[in-house]
């Protein structure tokens, strides 16, 4: 989120994507729904035009993509049109759920969060380091060291990125 707030990336999501991540975080980490709703509102406010609507009409383009993920691919089509980008990227751990050929036909690619952040760090080290520091400084209850932040990211699956950013910011 700090990458989007800092203008490093343009993030996009739908209400359905919000509901999915909130359900998973509530289940996996025991964070209260009221806290997640507050985060959702802050995300929508911070990222401006990130919320995508009217994406269902594009789901039919993705017959080989897992049915439960077609809404994400459909939203990516709308995000690409809105941003006028040549290519948009779906950042997901579920790479196998998306048909790469179907996505490529409409200018969409997938990448894992860890690979995405490592690539972004290599391409824009200063901007990513700044976003990481802003995130760390925002954690005040309790405050976290660089190592603690990196360890948390690693536990969430961002192992390569956590090592790289920790060495850079450390």
DSSP file (Angstrom, degrees, kcal/mol; ACC not computed):
  #  RESIDUE AA STRUCTURE BP1 BP2  ACC     N-H-->O    O-->H-N    N-H-->O    O-->H-N    TCO  KAPPA ALPHA  PHI   PSI    X-CA   Y-CA   Z-CA
    1    1 A X     >        0   0    0      0, 0.0     4,-2.8     0, 0.0     5,-0.2   0.000 360.0 360.0 360.0 -37.0    0.0    0.0    0.0
    2    2 A X  H  >  +     0   0    0      1,-0.2     4,-1.7     2,-0.2     6,-0.2   0.811 360.0  57.3 -65.9 -27.7    2.9    2.4    0.8
    3    3 A X  H  4>S+     0   0    0      2,-0.2     5,-2.5     1,-0.2     6,-1.1   0.904 110.9  42.3 -67.0 -40.8    4.1    1.8   -2.8
    4    4 A X  H >45S+     0   0    0      4,-0.2     3,-1.6     3,-0.2    -2,-0.2   0.916 112.8  52.4 -70.9 -43.5    0.8    3.0   -4.2
    5    5 A X  H 3<5S+     0   0    0     -4,-2.8    -2,-0.2     1,-0.3    -1,-0.2   0.833 110.3  50.1 -62.1 -31.3    0.5    5.9   -1.7
    6    6 A X  T 3<5S-     0   0    0     -4,-1.7    -1,-0.3    -5,-0.2    -2,-0.2   0.421 116.7-114.6 -87.1   1.4    4.0    7.0   -2.7
    7    7 A X  T < 5S+     0   0    0     -3,-1.6    -3,-0.2     2,-0.2    -2,-0.1   0.626  82.8 121.2  78.0  13.2    3.2    6.9   -6.4
    8    8 A X  S   <S+     0   0    0     -5,-2.5     2,-0.3    -6,-0.2    -4,-0.2   0.869  82.2   9.5 -75.9 -37.3    5.6    4.0   -7.2
    9    9 A X  S    S-     0   0    0     -6,-1.1     2,-0.6     2,-0.0    -2,-0.2  -0.890  71.4-124.1-132.9 164.6    2.8    1.8   -8.5
   10   10 A X        -     0   0    0     -2,-0.3     2,-0.3    -3,-0.1    -6,-0.1  -0.962  31.8-159.7-110.1 114.3   -0.9    2.1   -9.4
   11   11 A X        -     0   0    0     -2,-0.6     2,-0.3   -10,-0.1    38,-0.0  -0.666   9.3-173.9 -94.0 147.9   -2.9   -0.4   -7.4
   12   12 A X        +     0   0    0     -2,-0.3     2,-0.3    39,-0.0    39,-0.2  -0.993  11.0 154.5-139.7 146.9   -6.3   -1.6   -8.4
   13   13 A X  B     -a   51   0A   0     37,-2.2    39,-3.5    -2,-0.3     2,-0.3  -0.955  28.0-129.7-158.2 172.6   -8.9   -3.8   -6.7
   14   14 A X     >  -     0   0    0     -2,-0.3     4,-2.4    37,-0.2     5,-0.1  -0.750  35.5-104.2-120.9 170.0  -12.6   -4.5   -6.4
   15   15 A X  H  > S+     0   0    0     37,-0.4     4,-2.7    -2,-0.3     5,-0.2   0.868 124.1  55.7 -61.8 -34.5  -14.9   -4.8   -3.5
   16   16 A X  H  > S+     0   0    0      2,-0.2     4,-2.0     1,-0.2    -1,-0.2   0.899 106.9  48.3 -64.9 -40.4  -14.8   -8.6   -4.1
   17   17 A X  H  > S+     0   0    0      2,-0.2     4,-2.5     1,-0.2     5,-0.3   0.916 110.7  52.1 -65.4 -42.5  -11.0   -8.5   -3.8
   18   18 A X  H  X S+     0   0    0     -4,-2.4     4,-2.6     1,-0.2     5,-0.3   0.954 109.8  48.5 -55.0 -50.8  -11.3   -6.5   -0.6
   19   19 A X  H  X S+     0   0    0     -4,-2.7     4,-2.2     1,-0.2    -1,-0.2   0.873 111.0  51.9 -60.1 -37.4  -13.7   -9.1    0.8
   20   20 A X  H  X S+     0   0    0     -4,-2.0     4,-2.2     2,-0.2    -1,-0.2   0.952 112.4  42.3 -64.9 -51.1  -11.4  -11.9   -0.1
   21   21 A X  H  X S+     0   0    0     -4,-2.5     4,-2.6     1,-0.2     5,-0.2   0.889 115.1  51.1 -66.7 -36.4   -8.3  -10.5    1.6
   22   22 A X  H  X S+     0   0    0     -4,-2.6     4,-2.5    -5,-0.3     5,-0.2   0.917 110.0  49.1 -66.9 -41.9  -10.2   -9.4    4.6
   23   23 A X  H  X S+     0   0    0     -4,-2.2     4,-2.2    -5,-0.3    -1,-0.2   0.919 114.0  46.7 -60.9 -43.5  -11.8  -12.8    5.1
   24   24 A X  H  X S+     0   0    0     -4,-2.2     4,-3.2     2,-0.2     5,-0.3   0.905 113.4  46.8 -67.4 -42.5   -8.3  -14.4    4.7
   25   25 A X  H  X S+     0   0    0     -4,-2.6     4,-2.5     2,-0.2     6,-0.8   0.907 112.8  50.1 -67.2 -41.0   -6.6  -12.1    7.1
   26   26 A X  H  X S+     0   0    0     -4,-2.5     4,-1.1    -5,-0.2    -2,-0.2   0.929 117.7  40.5 -60.9 -44.5   -9.4  -12.4    9.7
   27   27 A X  H  < S+     0   0    0     -4,-2.2    -2,-0.2    -5,-0.2    -1,-0.2   0.925 123.0  37.5 -69.9 -46.4   -9.2  -16.2    9.4
   28   28 A X  H  < S+     0   0    0     -4,-3.2    -3,-0.2    -5,-0.2    -2,-0.2   0.796 132.2  22.5 -82.0 -29.3   -5.4  -16.6    9.3
   29   29 A X  H  < S-     0   0    0     -4,-2.5    -3,-0.2    -5,-0.3    -2,-0.2   0.452  94.5-124.2-120.7  -3.4   -4.3  -13.9   11.7
   30   30 A X     <  +     0   0    0     -4,-1.1     2,-0.4    -5,-0.5    -4,-0.2   0.742  50.2 160.4  68.9  23.6   -7.3  -13.3   13.9
   31   31 A X        -     0   0    0     -6,-0.8    -1,-0.2    -9,-0.1    -2,-0.1  -0.650  46.5-105.3 -81.7 133.6   -7.6   -9.6   13.2
   32   32 A X    >>  -     0   0    0     -2,-0.4     4,-1.8     1,-0.1     3,-0.6  -0.225  19.0-126.4 -60.5 142.7  -11.0   -8.2   14.0
   33   33 A X  H 3> S+     0   0    0      1,-0.2     4,-2.6     2,-0.2     5,-0.2   0.846 109.3  59.7 -58.5 -36.5  -13.3   -7.4   11.0
   34   34 A X  H 3> S+     0   0    0      1,-0.2     4,-1.6     2,-0.2    -1,-0.2   0.879 105.4  48.6 -62.5 -37.4  -13.8   -3.8   12.3
   35   35 A X  H <> S+     0   0    0     -3,-0.6     4,-2.1     2,-0.2    -1,-0.2   0.908 111.7  49.4 -66.8 -42.6  -10.0   -3.2   12.1
   36   36 A X  H  X S+     0   0    0     -4,-1.8     4,-2.6     1,-0.2    -2,-0.2   0.863 107.3  54.6 -66.8 -36.1   -9.9   -4.6    8.5
   37   37 A X  H  X S+     0   0    0     -4,-2.6     4,-2.1     2,-0.2    -1,-0.2   0.887 107.8  50.4 -63.4 -38.1  -12.9   -2.5    7.5
   38   38 A X  H  X S+     0   0    0     -4,-1.6     4,-2.2     2,-0.2    -2,-0.2   0.912 110.6  48.9 -65.3 -42.2  -10.9    0.6    8.7
   39   39 A X  H  X S+     0   0    0     -4,-2.1     4,-2.8     2,-0.2    -2,-0.2   0.915 108.8  54.2 -61.8 -43.0   -7.9   -0.5    6.7
   40   40 A X  H  X S+     0   0    0     -4,-2.6     4,-2.5     1,-0.2    -2,-0.2   0.924 109.2  47.2 -57.2 -46.6  -10.1   -1.0    3.7
   41   41 A X  H  X S+     0   0    0     -4,-2.1     4,-2.2     1,-0.2    -1,-0.2   0.900 112.0  50.2 -63.6 -40.9  -11.4    2.5    3.9
   42   42 A X  H  X S+     0   0    0     -4,-2.2     4,-2.8     2,-0.2    -2,-0.2   0.897 110.3  50.7 -64.6 -39.8   -7.9    3.9    4.3
   43   43 A X  H  X S+     0   0    0     -4,-2.8     4,-2.3     2,-0.2    -2,-0.2   0.941 110.8  47.9 -61.7 -47.9   -6.7    1.9    1.3
   44   44 A X  H  < S+     0   0    0     -4,-2.5     4,-0.3     1,-0.2     6,-0.3   0.891 115.6  45.2 -61.5 -39.5   -9.6    3.3   -0.9
   45   45 A X  H >< S+     0   0    0     -4,-2.2     3,-0.8    -5,-0.2    -1,-0.2   0.915 114.9  46.8 -70.2 -42.9   -8.9    6.8    0.3
   46   46 A X  H 3< S+     0   0    0     -4,-2.8    -2,-0.2     1,-0.2    -1,-0.2   0.828 112.9  47.4 -71.0 -32.7   -5.1    6.6   -0.1
   47   47 A X  T 3< S-     0   0    0     -4,-2.3     2,-0.5     1,-0.2     3,-0.4   0.323  86.5-159.9 -98.1   8.9   -5.1    5.0   -3.6
   48   48 A X  S <  S+     0   0    0     -3,-0.8     3,-0.5    -4,-0.3    -1,-0.2  -0.305  76.8  18.9  60.2-104.0   -7.6    7.3   -5.2
   49   49 A X  S    S+     0   0    0     -2,-0.5    -1,-0.3     1,-0.2    -4,-0.1   0.038  90.0 114.5 -92.2  27.3   -9.1    5.6   -8.3
   50   50 A X        +     0   0    0     -3,-0.4   -37,-2.2    -6,-0.3     2,-0.4   0.814  47.3  94.8 -68.6 -31.3   -8.0    2.1   -7.3
   51   51 A X  B     -a   13   0A   0     -3,-0.5     2,-0.4   -39,-0.2   -37,-0.2  -0.490  63.5-156.8 -72.1 120.2  -11.5    0.7   -6.8
   52   52 A X        +     0   0    0    -39,-3.5   -37,-0.4    -2,-0.4     2,-0.3  -0.802  15.0 175.4 -99.5 134.5  -12.6   -1.1  -10.0
   53   53 A X        +     0   0    0     -2,-0.4   -39,-0.0     1,-0.2   -40,-0.0  -0.808  55.5  39.2-126.0 170.8  -16.3   -1.5  -10.9
   54   54 A X  S    S+     0   0    0     -2,-0.3    -1,-0.2     1,-0.1     0, 0.0   0.905  71.4 127.3  57.2  48.9  -18.1   -3.0  -13.9
   55   55 A X    >   +     0   0    0     -3,-0.2     3,-2.0     1,-0.1     4,-0.4   0.581  42.2  86.9-108.3 -15.4  -15.6   -5.8  -14.5
   56   56 A X  G >  S+     0   0    0      1,-0.3     3,-1.6     2,-0.2     4,-0.4   0.821  78.0  67.8 -57.9 -32.8  -18.0   -8.8  -14.6
   57   57 A X  G 3  S+     0   0    0      1,-0.3    -1,-0.3     2,-0.1     3,-0.2   0.646  98.7  53.2 -65.1 -12.6  -18.6   -8.3  -18.4
   58   58 A X  G X  S+     0   0    0     -3,-2.0     3,-1.7     1,-0.2    -1,-0.3   0.538  81.6  88.8 -98.0  -8.2  -15.0   -9.3  -19.0
   59   59 A X  G X  S+     0   0    0     -3,-1.6     3,-2.0    -4,-0.4    -1,-0.2   0.802  74.6  69.7 -61.6 -29.2  -15.0  -12.6  -17.1
   60   60 A X  G 3  S+     0   0    0     -4,-0.4     3,-0.4     1,-0.3    -1,-0.3   0.690  86.4  69.0 -64.3 -16.4  -16.1  -14.5  -20.2
   61   61 A X  G <  S+     0   0    0     -3,-1.7    -1,-0.3     1,-0.2     2,-0.2   0.594  94.1  59.8 -73.5 -10.0  -12.7  -13.9  -21.7
   62   62 A X    X   +     0   0    0     -3,-2.0     3,-0.9    -4,-0.2    -1,-0.2  -0.431  53.6 145.0-123.0  56.8  -11.1  -16.2  -19.2
   63   63 A X  T 3  S+     0   0    0     -3,-0.4    -1,-0.2     1,-0.2     4,-0.1   0.758  78.4  48.0 -68.0 -24.9  -12.6  -19.6  -19.6
   64   64 A X  T 3  S+     0   0    0     -3,-0.2     2,-0.3     2,-0.1    -1,-0.2   0.496  93.1  93.2 -94.5  -4.4   -9.4  -21.5  -18.8
   65   65 A X  S <  S-     0   0    0     -3,-0.9    33,-0.2    34,-0.1     5,-0.1  -0.663  98.7 -85.1 -84.6 143.9   -8.7  -19.3  -15.7
   66   66 A X    >>  -     0   0    0     31,-3.2     3,-2.2    -2,-0.3     4,-0.6  -0.214  38.1-126.4 -50.4 132.6  -10.0  -20.8  -12.4
   67   67 A X  G >4 S+     0   0    0      1,-0.3     3,-0.8     2,-0.2     4,-0.4   0.833 108.2  56.4 -54.8 -37.0  -13.6  -19.7  -12.0
   68   68 A X  G 34 S+     0   0    0      1,-0.2    -1,-0.3     2,-0.1     4,-0.1   0.611 111.3  44.4 -73.9  -9.4  -13.0  -18.2   -8.6
   69   69 A X  G X> S+     0   0    0     -3,-2.2     4,-1.6    28,-0.2     3,-0.7   0.378  81.7  94.9-113.7   2.4  -10.3  -15.9  -10.0
   70   70 A X  H <X S+     0   0    0     -3,-0.8     4,-2.8    -4,-0.6     5,-0.2   0.828  79.6  62.0 -64.0 -30.2  -12.0  -14.7  -13.2
   71   71 A X  H 3> S+     0   0    0     -4,-0.4     4,-2.1     1,-0.2    -1,-0.2   0.861 102.5  51.3 -63.3 -33.6  -13.2  -11.6  -11.4
   72   72 A X  H <> S+     0   0    0     -3,-0.7     4,-1.9     2,-0.2    -1,-0.2   0.922 111.2  46.5 -68.7 -44.3   -9.6  -10.6  -10.8
   73   73 A X  H  X S+     0   0    0     -4,-1.6     4,-1.6     2,-0.2    -2,-0.2   0.906 111.9  51.5 -64.1 -41.4   -8.8  -11.1  -14.5
   74   74 A X  H  X S+     0   0    0     -4,-2.8     4,-1.6     1,-0.2    -1,-0.2   0.898 109.1  50.3 -62.0 -40.9  -11.9   -9.1  -15.5
   75   75 A X  H  X S+     0   0    0     -4,-2.1     4,-2.7     1,-0.2    -1,-0.2   0.861 105.5  57.1 -65.1 -35.3  -10.9   -6.3  -13.1
   76   76 A X  H  X S+     0   0    0     -4,-1.9     4,-2.4     2,-0.2    -1,-0.2   0.869 103.2  54.1 -64.0 -35.7   -7.4   -6.2  -14.7
   77   77 A X  H  X S+     0   0    0     -4,-1.6     4,-2.2     2,-0.2    -1,-0.2   0.934 111.1  44.9 -62.0 -45.8   -9.0   -5.6  -18.1
   78   78 A X  H  X S+     0   0    0     -4,-1.6     4,-2.9     1,-0.2    -2,-0.2   0.907 112.0  52.3 -65.2 -41.5  -10.8   -2.6  -16.7
   79   79 A X  H  X S+     0   0    0     -4,-2.7     4,-2.6     1,-0.2     6,-0.3   0.893 109.0  50.4 -61.7 -39.6   -7.7   -1.4  -14.9
   80   80 A X  H  X>S+     0   0    0     -4,-2.4     4,-1.5     2,-0.2     5,-0.9   0.928 112.7  45.8 -64.8 -44.6   -5.7   -1.6  -18.2
   81   81 A X  H  <5S+     0   0    0     -4,-2.2    -2,-0.2     1,-0.2    -1,-0.2   0.927 114.8  48.0 -62.8 -44.2   -8.3    0.4  -20.1
   82   82 A X  H  <5S+     0   0    0     -4,-2.9    -2,-0.2     1,-0.2    -1,-0.2   0.907 118.5  38.9 -64.1 -42.8   -8.6    3.0  -17.3
   83   83 A X  H  <5S-     0   0    0     -4,-2.6    -1,-0.2    -5,-0.2    -2,-0.2   0.638  96.6-136.9 -84.7 -14.3   -4.8    3.4  -17.0
   84   84 A X  T  <5 +     0   0    0     -4,-1.5     2,-0.2     1,-0.2    -3,-0.2   0.775  49.6 155.6  60.5  26.9   -4.1    3.2  -20.7
   85   85 A X      < -     0   0    0     -5,-0.9    -1,-0.2    -6,-0.3     3,-0.1  -0.506  51.4-133.4 -80.9 151.9   -1.1    1.0  -19.9
   86   86 A X  S    S+     0   0    0      1,-0.3     2,-0.4    -2,-0.2    -1,-0.1   0.890  92.2  13.1 -68.7 -39.5    0.2   -1.5  -22.4
   87   87 A X        -     0   0    0     -7,-0.0     2,-0.3    21,-0.0    -1,-0.3  -0.998  65.2-164.2-139.4 139.5    0.4   -4.2  -19.7
   88   88 A X  E     -b  108   0B   0     19,-2.3    21,-2.2    -2,-0.4     2,-0.4  -0.896  17.4-136.6-119.0 158.0   -1.1   -4.5  -16.3
   89   89 A X  E     -b  109   0B   0     -2,-0.3     2,-0.6    19,-0.2    21,-0.2  -0.927   4.2-148.4-121.1 135.4    0.0   -7.1  -13.7
   90   90 A X  E     -b  110   0B   0     19,-3.1    21,-2.0    -2,-0.4     2,-0.7  -0.906  17.7-152.9 -95.5 120.3   -2.0   -9.3  -11.3
   91   91 A X  E     +b  111   0B   0     -2,-0.6     2,-0.3    19,-0.2    21,-0.2  -0.863  36.8 140.8 -97.2 116.0    0.1   -9.8   -8.2
   92   92 A X        -     0   0    0     19,-2.0     3,-0.2    -2,-0.7    -2,-0.0  -0.995  58.9-140.4-154.6 151.7   -0.9  -13.1   -6.7
   93   93 A X  S    S+     0   0    0     -2,-0.3     2,-1.1     1,-0.2     3,-0.3   0.654  97.9  75.2 -81.5 -18.4    0.4  -16.2   -4.9
   94   94 A X    >   +     0   0    0      1,-0.2     3,-1.7     2,-0.1     4,-0.3  -0.350  52.8 148.4 -93.1  54.2   -2.1  -18.2   -7.0
   95   95 A X  G >   +     0   0    0     -2,-1.1     3,-1.4     1,-0.3    -1,-0.2   0.851  67.6  59.4 -58.1 -37.0   -0.2  -18.1  -10.3
   96   96 A X  G 3  S+     0   0    0     -3,-0.3    -1,-0.3     1,-0.3    -2,-0.1   0.625  92.6  68.1 -69.4 -12.9   -1.5  -21.5  -11.4
   97   97 A X  G <  S+     0   0    0     -3,-1.7   -31,-3.2   -32,-0.1     2,-0.4   0.616  91.5  71.8 -81.1 -12.0   -5.1  -20.3  -11.2
   98   98 A X  S <  S-     0   0    0     -3,-1.4     2,-0.8    -4,-0.3   -33,-0.1  -0.874  79.1-131.4-111.0 136.0   -4.6  -18.0  -14.2
   99   99 A X     >  -     0   0    0     -2,-0.4     4,-2.2     1,-0.2     5,-0.2  -0.759  16.3-157.5 -84.1 112.3   -4.2  -19.0  -17.8
  100  100 A X  H  > S+     0   0    0     -2,-0.8     4,-2.5     1,-0.2    -1,-0.2   0.832  89.3  53.6 -63.0 -34.5   -1.2  -17.0  -19.0
  101  101 A X  H  > S+     0   0    0      2,-0.2     4,-1.6     1,-0.2    -1,-0.2   0.918 109.0  48.4 -68.1 -42.6   -2.2  -17.2  -22.7
  102  102 A X  H  > S+     0   0    0      1,-0.2     4,-0.6     2,-0.2    -2,-0.2   0.929 114.3  46.7 -60.8 -44.8   -5.7  -15.8  -22.0
  103  103 A X  H ><>S+     0   0    0     -4,-2.2     5,-2.2     1,-0.2     3,-1.4   0.913 107.4  56.2 -64.6 -42.6   -4.3  -13.0  -20.0
  104  104 A X  H ><5S+     0   0    0     -4,-2.5     3,-1.5     1,-0.3    -1,-0.2   0.850  97.5  63.8 -59.9 -34.8   -1.6  -12.2  -22.5
  105  105 A X  H 3<5S+     0   0    0     -4,-1.6    -1,-0.3     1,-0.3    -2,-0.2   0.774 111.0  37.5 -60.6 -25.6   -4.3  -11.7  -25.2
  106  106 A X  T <<5S-     0   0    0     -3,-1.4    -1,-0.3    -4,-0.6    -2,-0.2   0.176 123.5 -98.3-113.9  16.4   -5.7   -8.7  -23.2
  107  107 A X  T < 5S+     0   0    0     -3,-1.5   -19,-2.3     1,-0.2     2,-0.4   0.852  80.4 129.2  75.6  35.5   -2.4   -7.3  -22.0
  108  108 A X  E   < +b   88   0B   0     -5,-2.2     2,-0.3   -21,-0.2    -1,-0.2  -0.971  30.1 178.9-125.3 138.7   -2.3   -8.8  -18.5
  109  109 A X  E     -b   89   0B   0    -21,-2.2   -19,-3.1    -2,-0.4     2,-0.3  -0.872  17.9-134.3-129.0 165.8    0.4  -10.8  -16.8
  110  110 A X  E     +b   90   0B   0     -2,-0.3     2,-0.3   -21,-0.2   -19,-0.2  -0.881  21.7 172.1-119.4 154.3    0.8  -12.4  -13.4
  111  111 A X  E     -b   91   0B   0    -21,-2.0   -19,-2.0    -2,-0.3     2,-0.1  -0.972  35.0-107.4-155.9 146.8    3.7  -12.3  -10.9
  112  112 A X     >  -     0   0    0     -2,-0.3     4,-2.7   -21,-0.2     5,-0.2  -0.417  32.6-117.1 -71.5 153.1    4.1  -13.5   -7.4
  113  113 A X  H  > S+     0   0    0      1,-0.2     4,-2.5     2,-0.2     5,-0.2   0.893 114.6  50.4 -57.6 -40.7    4.3  -10.8   -4.7
  114  114 A X  H  > S+     0   0    0      2,-0.2     4,-2.2     1,-0.2    -1,-0.2   0.938 113.3  43.9 -65.6 -46.7    7.9  -11.8   -3.8
  115  115 A X  H  > S+     0   0    0      2,-0.2     4,-2.5     1,-0.2     5,-0.2   0.907 113.6  52.5 -64.1 -41.1    9.1  -11.7   -7.4
  116  116 A X  H  X S+     0   0    0     -4,-2.7     4,-2.7     1,-0.2    -2,-0.2   0.942 111.5  44.8 -59.4 -49.5    7.2   -8.4   -8.0
  117  117 A X  H  X S+     0   0    0     -4,-2.5     4,-2.5     1,-0.2    -1,-0.2   0.872 112.6  51.4 -66.9 -36.6    8.7   -6.7   -5.0
  118  118 A X  H  X S+     0   0    0     -4,-2.2     4,-2.0    -5,-0.2    -1,-0.2   0.919 112.8  45.8 -64.8 -42.4   12.3   -7.9   -5.8
  119  119 A X  H  X S+     0   0    0     -4,-2.5     4,-2.4     2,-0.2    -2,-0.2   0.914 113.3  49.5 -65.0 -43.4   12.0   -6.7   -9.4
  120  120 A X  H  X S+     0   0    0     -4,-2.7     4,-3.1     1,-0.2     8,-0.2   0.895 109.8  51.6 -63.1 -39.8   10.6   -3.4   -8.2
  121  121 A X  H  < S+     0   0    0     -4,-2.5    -1,-0.2     1,-0.2    -2,-0.2   0.894 111.0  47.6 -63.8 -40.3   13.4   -3.0   -5.7
  122  122 A X  H  < S+     0   0    0     -4,-2.0     3,-0.4     1,-0.2    -2,-0.2   0.881 118.5  40.9 -67.1 -38.0   16.0   -3.7   -8.4
  123  123 A X  H  < S+     0   0    0     -4,-2.4    -2,-0.2     1,-0.2    -1,-0.2   0.849 134.2  16.7 -78.9 -35.9   14.3   -1.1  -10.8
  124  124 A X     X  +     0   0    0     -4,-3.1     4,-2.4    -5,-0.2     5,-0.3  -0.504  68.8 162.6-138.3  64.7   13.5    1.6   -8.2
  125  125 A X  H  > S+     0   0    0     -3,-0.4     4,-2.5     1,-0.2     5,-0.2   0.879  76.3  48.7 -58.6 -42.1   15.6    1.0   -5.1
  126  126 A X  H  > S+     0   0    0      1,-0.2     4,-2.3     2,-0.2    -1,-0.2   0.930 112.9  46.9 -64.5 -45.0   15.2    4.4   -3.6
  127  127 A X  H  > S+     0   0    0      2,-0.2     4,-2.1     1,-0.2    -1,-0.2   0.898 114.9  46.1 -65.3 -40.9   11.4    4.5   -4.0
  128  128 A X  H  X S+     0   0    0     -4,-2.4     4,-2.6    -8,-0.2    -1,-0.2   0.910 112.3  50.5 -69.8 -41.5   10.9    1.1   -2.5
  129  129 A X  H  X S+     0   0    0     -4,-2.5     4,-2.4    -5,-0.3    -2,-0.2   0.899 110.6  50.5 -61.9 -39.8   13.3    1.7    0.4
  130  130 A X  H  X S+     0   0    0     -4,-2.3     4,-2.5    -5,-0.2    -2,-0.2   0.919 110.6  48.7 -63.7 -43.8   11.4    5.0    1.1
  131  131 A X  H  X S+     0   0    0     -4,-2.1     4,-2.4     2,-0.2    -2,-0.2   0.904 111.3  50.5 -62.9 -41.4    8.0    3.1    1.0
  132  132 A X  H  X S+     0   0    0     -4,-2.6     4,-2.8     2,-0.2    -2,-0.2   0.927 111.2  48.1 -61.7 -45.0    9.4    0.4    3.4
  133  133 A X  H  X S+     0   0    0     -4,-2.4     4,-2.8     2,-0.2    -2,-0.2   0.894 110.6  51.2 -64.3 -40.5   10.7    3.1    5.8
  134  134 A X  H  X S+     0   0    0     -4,-2.5     4,-1.3     2,-0.2    -1,-0.2   0.917 111.3  48.5 -61.8 -42.4    7.3    4.9    5.7
  135  135 A X  H  X S+     0   0    0     -4,-2.4     4,-0.7     2,-0.2     3,-0.4   0.947 112.9  47.6 -60.9 -48.6    5.6    1.6    6.5
  136  136 A X  H >< S+     0   0    0     -4,-2.8     3,-1.2     1,-0.2     8,-0.5   0.908 110.6  51.1 -60.2 -44.0    8.0    0.9    9.3
  137  137 A X  H 3< S+     0   0    0     -4,-2.8    -1,-0.2     1,-0.3    -2,-0.2   0.753 104.0  59.4 -66.8 -23.6    7.6    4.4   10.8
  138  138 A X  H 3< S+     0   0    0     -4,-1.3     2,-1.3    -3,-0.4    -1,-0.3   0.674  84.6  87.2 -78.0 -16.9    3.8    3.9   10.7
  139  139 A X    <<> +     0   0    0     -3,-1.2     5,-0.7    -4,-0.7     3,-0.2  -0.698  47.5 143.6 -86.2  95.4    4.0    0.9   13.0
  140  140 A X  B > 5 +C  143   0C   0     -2,-1.3     3,-0.8     3,-0.2     2,-0.3   0.509  41.7  83.8-113.4  -7.3    3.9    2.6   16.3
  141  141 A X  T 3 5S-     0   0    0      1,-0.8    -1,-0.2    -3,-0.2     2,-0.1  -0.646 126.7  -3.3-135.7  78.2    1.9    0.2   18.6
  142  142 A X  T 3 5S-     0   0    0     -2,-0.3    -1,-0.8    -3,-0.2     2,-0.0   0.613 101.1-129.8 -88.2 161.1    4.3   -1.4   19.1
  143  143 A X  B < 5 -C  140   0C   0     -3,-0.8     2,-0.4    -2,-0.1    -3,-0.2  -0.342  24.1-144.7 -65.5 154.2    7.1    0.1   17.0
  144  144 A X      < -     0   0    0     -5,-0.7    -5,-0.1    -8,-0.5     2,-0.1  -0.958   3.8-131.0-126.2 141.9    9.1   -2.3   14.9
  145  145 A X     >  -     0   0    0     -2,-0.4     4,-2.5     1,-0.1     5,-0.2  -0.336  35.5-103.4 -76.8 168.2   12.8   -2.4   14.0
  146  146 A X  H  > S+     0   0    0      1,-0.2     4,-2.7     2,-0.2     5,-0.2   0.924 124.8  51.0 -57.4 -44.9   13.8   -2.9   10.4
  147  147 A X  H  > S+     0   0    0      1,-0.2     4,-2.8     2,-0.2    -1,-0.2   0.914 109.5  49.5 -60.8 -44.6   14.7   -6.6   11.2
  148  148 A X  H  > S+     0   0    0      2,-0.2     4,-2.2     1,-0.2    -1,-0.2   0.908 112.1  48.2 -63.2 -42.0   11.3   -7.1   12.8
  149  149 A X  H  X S+     0   0    0     -4,-2.5     4,-2.2     2,-0.2    -2,-0.2   0.936 113.4  47.1 -62.7 -45.8    9.5   -5.7    9.7
  150  150 A X  H  X S+     0   0    0     -4,-2.7     4,-2.5     1,-0.2    -2,-0.2   0.900 110.7  52.2 -63.6 -40.7   11.6   -7.8    7.4
  151  151 A X  H  X S+     0   0    0     -4,-2.8     4,-2.3     2,-0.2    -1,-0.2   0.894 108.4  51.2 -62.6 -39.6   10.9  -10.9    9.5
  152  152 A X  H  X S+     0   0    0     -4,-2.2     4,-1.1     2,-0.2    -2,-0.2   0.920 110.5  48.6 -63.1 -43.6    7.2  -10.2    9.3
  153  153 A X  H  <>S+     0   0    0     -4,-2.2     5,-2.4     1,-0.2     3,-0.4   0.905 110.2  51.8 -62.0 -41.4    7.3   -9.9    5.6
  154  154 A X  H ><5S+     0   0    0     -4,-2.5     3,-1.8     1,-0.2     5,-0.3   0.901 106.1  53.7 -62.5 -40.8    9.3  -13.1    5.3
  155  155 A X  H 3<5S+     0   0    0     -4,-2.3    -1,-0.2     1,-0.3    -2,-0.2   0.764 104.6  56.5 -64.7 -24.4    6.7  -15.0    7.4
  156  156 A X  T 3<5S-     0   0    0     -4,-1.1    -1,-0.3    -3,-0.4    -2,-0.2   0.367 131.6 -93.3 -88.3   4.8    4.1  -13.7    4.9
  157  157 A X  T < 5S+     0   0    0     -3,-1.8     2,-1.1    -5,-0.1     3,-0.3   0.381  95.4 117.7 104.0  -2.8    6.0  -15.4    2.1
  158  158 A X     >< +     0   0    0     -5,-2.4     4,-2.7     1,-0.2     5,-0.2  -0.351  30.6 144.1 -92.8  54.6    8.1  -12.4    1.0
  159  159 A X  H  >  +     0   0    0     -2,-1.1     4,-1.9    -5,-0.3    -1,-0.2   0.920  68.1  42.3 -64.2 -50.1   11.4  -14.2    1.8
  160  160 A X  H  > S+     0   0    0     -3,-0.3     4,-2.2     1,-0.2    -1,-0.2   0.941 117.8  46.8 -64.4 -46.7   13.6  -12.9   -1.0
  161  161 A X  H  > S+     0   0    0      1,-0.2     4,-3.1     2,-0.2     5,-0.4   0.919 108.9  55.0 -62.4 -43.3   12.3   -9.4   -0.7
  162  162 A X  H  X S+     0   0    0     -4,-2.7     4,-2.0     1,-0.2    -1,-0.2   0.907 109.6  47.2 -58.3 -42.9   12.7   -9.3    3.0
  163  163 A X  H  X S+     0   0    0     -4,-1.9     4,-1.8    -5,-0.2    -1,-0.2   0.917 115.2  45.5 -64.3 -43.4   16.3  -10.3    2.8
  164  164 A X  H  X S+     0   0    0     -4,-2.2     4,-1.8     2,-0.2    -2,-0.2   0.927 115.4  44.2 -67.5 -46.1   17.1   -7.7    0.1
  165  165 A X  H  X>S+     0   0    0     -4,-3.1     4,-3.0     1,-0.2     5,-0.5   0.871 112.0  53.5 -70.4 -35.5   15.2   -4.8    1.8
  166  166 A X  H  X5S+     0   0    0     -4,-2.0     4,-2.0    -5,-0.4    -1,-0.2   0.909 110.7  46.9 -63.6 -41.9   16.7   -5.6    5.2
  167  167 A X  H  <5S+     0   0    0     -4,-1.8    -1,-0.2    -5,-0.2    -2,-0.2   0.853 117.2  44.4 -67.5 -34.0   20.2   -5.6    3.7
  168  168 A X  H  <5S+     0   0    0     -4,-1.8    -2,-0.2    -5,-0.1    -1,-0.2   0.930 128.8  23.5 -76.8 -46.1   19.5   -2.3    1.9
  169  169 A X  H  <5       0   0    0     -4,-3.0    -3,-0.2     1,-0.2    -2,-0.2   0.820 360.0 360.0 -88.5 -35.0   17.7   -0.4    4.7
  170  170 A X     <<       0   0    0     -4,-2.0    -1,-0.2    -5,-0.5   -23,-0.1   0.270 360.0 360.0 -14.8 360.0   19.2   -2.3    7.6
